[in-house]
Amino acid sequence: DSGVTQTPKHLITATGQRVTLRCSPRSGDLSVYWYQQSLDQGLQFLIQYYNGEERAKGNILERFSAQQFPDLHSELNLSSLELGDSALYFCASSPGQGALSNQPQHFGDGTRLSIL
Amino acid sequence: AQSVAQPEDQVNVAEGNPLTVKCTYSVSGNPYLFWYVQYPNRGLQFLLKYITGDNLVKGSYGFEAEFNKSQTSFHLKKPSALVSDSALYFCAVRGGNTGGFKTIFGAGTRLFVKA
């Protein structure tokens, strides 16, 4: 058990809809990362938050947004969904940055999003 | 720019034989290097990391990796493969000094261990 909790495990919705994916990081971890994993594109980094602030941005679409709350849980919002957004979405957490940036990330088991 | 290459999409090995999963990287400064494993319907699990020091790093489940600075490689190895090692393996790199906060993952290598 990684200690990272993602909900829901599965989500089925239609094109044009909006969904919210939730992540609770491992106890004590301040950094949260979001990734998208699809069959043809591997693991794509979307965005990172550290203690409530955005720290790094990857290949995140403008239709997607995220935030990290004071209790350190994070949400990834996906809107105007398209068929191509069907994928596994992973959240990971790590202790922090700076001297702690050499620590590994711990991954949740993901949310499988299916767009019909 | 940071990058990671896993040149093999798939590696096949017989149970009991040694295995190697290759990884090369490009990063400014001293790199932090990681290996992760992913089993079906699960998130990535951390196997081992190289930060500094001894070039041979030992990790979970009998895996080890060798850091080679001159060849910018960080190959994952195991002396004797098990069928249960069959999974998807990811190499990852983070720039130690100037790489910022991003961790870059390779495309993954699928390992098949045949009984």
Interface residues (C-beta under 8 A of the other chain):
Chain A: S2 V4 S31 Y33 Y35 G42 L43 F45 Q48 Y50 R55 A56 G58 F90 A92 Q97 S101 N102 P104 Q105 H106 F107 G108 D109 G110
Chain B: Y32 F34 Y36 N41 R42 G43 L44 Q45 F46 K49 I51 F90 R94 G96 G100 F101 K102 T103 I104 F105 G106 A107 G108
